[in-house]
Amino acid sequence: MKVAIASDHRGFAMKHVVMDVVRRMGHEVQDFGCDGTASVDYPDYAAPAARAVANGQCDAAILLDGSGIGMTIVANKVCGVRAALAHDEMMARRAREHNHCNALCLGADLLSESQIRTIVQIFLSTEYQPGRHERRIAKIRKLEAGQC
């Protein structure tokens, strides 16, 4: 799996933790920035990473900022991306199983390194469970079709 990773200045330190987890799981990382702790605007990094997922360049994205909210909003503006803000293991698992999410957003100010490691591992190792959920995903795709 190829994973797009991006952060703003608040998520920069944890971005390197995430890259380590992703690589240790045997996946490839594509780093979309940012490259330091100087203040930056999260849309400048979330949008290119989300577009890489939407166009098939990457299979999934992991996006980090202070709360995770900004990255989630931006990623969900890109047609074909279903981004989830996860603060615990259950949210990460459900995002994949039920909502077929292809982007995980994390609040670096709200989670410990250990929590982030666990959430990323769960998100990347959990498979989508179609069945009853497929009807809902089809409705999301239909909504997007009129906007893409």
Buried (B, 14 or more C-beta within 10 A) or exposed (E): EBBBBBBBBBBBEBBEBBBEBBEEEEBEBBBBBBEEEEEBEBBBBBBBBBBBBBEEEBBBBBBBBBBBEBBBBBBBBBBBBBBBBBBEBEBBBBBBBBBBBBBBBBBBEEBEEEBBBBBBBBBBEBEBEEEEBEEEBEEEBEEBEEEE
